[in-house]
């Protein structure tokens, strides 16, 4: 269900937000994907890669719960 992208919204979260649905992040922020640069989330990255700096809420989100909520499986 996740898009595989991250976006830096410059909203004081000090890092990239993980996009769960197009235009919606794990931490619940919405954004216009036409006006924000989305990047493919890099998995096999070195220790100083910028995608290591996820926003706190996105980094703590349980991706299984996020996907379940989107599917209507969990509240």
N, C-alpha and C positions, 0 to 999 in steps of 0.2 A: 504494500500500500504506500510506503514511503517513496518519494521521487528519486532519492539518491543525490539530492542537491543540498547545499548549504548556502546561506545568504548572510551578509554582514549588513544589518539594518541600521547600525550606528545609533542605537537607542539606549546606550548606557549599559548594555549587557556584557561588554568587554569580551566579545568573541563572536563567532559565527553561530547562527541559529540553524537548526536542522529543519528542513522543509518536510512536513508530513504529507500534506496535500498541496497541490499547486496553489501558492499564495497564502499558505497557513503553516506556521512553525509548530514544533513540538511544544513550545512554551505558550502557544495560543495567540501569538501575534499574527495579524493579517498584513499583507503587503501586496502591492501591484507588481507581479513578476515582469511586466513590461518596463517598469521604471527602476528595478533593482537588479543588479548583476548576480545571477545565480551561478554557482560553481558546482561541478560534479564533486561529490564528497570523496576525498582520497582516503582509502583504507590503509594501504601499505605505504605509510609515510614515515619520514625520519622525525626525530624528536623535536626539531625546530620548525616543522611545517605549520603554517598558520591554521590549518584545520584542527590542530591539537587544542586550540583555544575556542572551545564551544561555550556558548552562554551557559551560566550556571543551571538555569532551569532546563534547558535542552539536554545538558549533559546528565542530569539526574532523571530525566523522563524515562519511563519504562516503555520501550518501543512496542512491546507486545500489548500493553494496555492502551497505548495510543491507537494502534491499529484496530484493536477490539472495540474501542469506543466509536471509531469511525464506522465500523461495520455494524454497530448497534448491539454488539455482544456484551458490552460492559457499560455501566453508567459512569 
